[in-house]
């Protein structure tokens, strides 16, 4: 008979391949799985996703080249030199104008002279007639010359006086020299005969004479010398313009007179 196991002998260990003993009710002894962590509530996104939109390219010109760089450098130097030259020229012009104005003011302040005044006091014509081929008449002119200078006398040298109708000369005569003292007035009487050379007659002269009114102008060219105590000025060439002087005729007669209410002050033009 087989030998029985001793009670005091250690129990046999189970083999590794043996399954673990079953628990009550057929359940295993493994730990049950843990539940998943709680999820946070989902909130709506206040900033919705916007797709990326690239910016348009800048409106640049053609690509920058090596030649453009040298051209800009050259142009910069040339433009700067031109600007400097123009600036210097402008400064010189301003200095020149300022110097001229300053000298003129000093000369006027120290040796100032005022231009005399001319006034037509009377204008008459006698024995006047006009046709399509000729005209005739003798003009009698009386002028008043006023010297408004308080320190200078004015001497008028020999000049020329003319009677003009619409830029056509009717008569011309030389004017004798005369002198006007400071702050004085002087009357000049001039008789102007008709021109002998009448190669051309203004077409409207006959019609105006028949209508009883002929508008003429008196022009005088004369040299004026301003003199004072130990002072002598350079002679000034004066051109006296007495424009639009109406001469009235009665019944197309040969006698015409400028009315006393038509006395005109004359314009003075200085000539070199």
Steps between C-alpha positions, in 0.01 A plus 500: 500500500619824429649710769280771629613856515619629828286765658811692601634525146454841321218532256563480137521841324276544201653526163524826316286381214221407734217744497437708809237370725154617429320732724153463625239506238751440218648858517871561465713685752621776251432876577206640307578785238477864616238729343625776259556855642207735474499727192481884529201669341552623143454880445447659156807680352432878480766541231410277209778385281576720203693364205832678429482761230836630378543878438519614139851573381607869521475700176868510439642584163739292299773321688790712620804449283867583532481775235217673685722540805775676307245714318346615827839583645592702190164675490525586869834673450384684190172610661678625810747702293218647289301592811806666656566699183137616479505597868818706457363665186177593679693650791717707263192629316335598828815679611524683167136612512532607862813702419332675207192586705712624788713720274192635327340586833819672621531701177134597518531596867814707452451634149135425429335675205132490406385497141325823395130503421351591159145618438323603179338836574372578149488343155360671188516442126437748222444463125448128538375290211523135405436302184572147388842608369614794718444697820610841628482714811707684761493370857555739792601328822546648845653280770573559868813348651526475880828438682408328827859481627579724795879504455554448128441698183415328174629612164337353190721483196385515142237237423224404256121541526254305281123481448380144436170357379466124558878449478512708181702821526316818400771753586844535657710795621815545714468637854739767622691457826348641820558479875265457796614610845436290808133487610405720202267462201584597144279538194622371164331611177560288192364543146494180297436527123377208292745267339606578146552135415149355499551170323228334707180640657312307771165389351298595810638855528253642246204328668599622846550856377161492327348373823641797690744321731861398440694329782875561482806451720792730574842343558817679600853358515746716695817475712482616862799609711455523876730754661549610858758663724828339397305201363454401135306191403529292188250621235179301485316435174130565559217392275182692582176329390179705501244255364137523384448876470157570338487799265150620409406662167187702431313403179809339350683831502876536504511633857523248783548537873561267789251574777629634828353202683715260297837617632707183543799424715770337294689181565877511530723220373872494568731385224871415511 
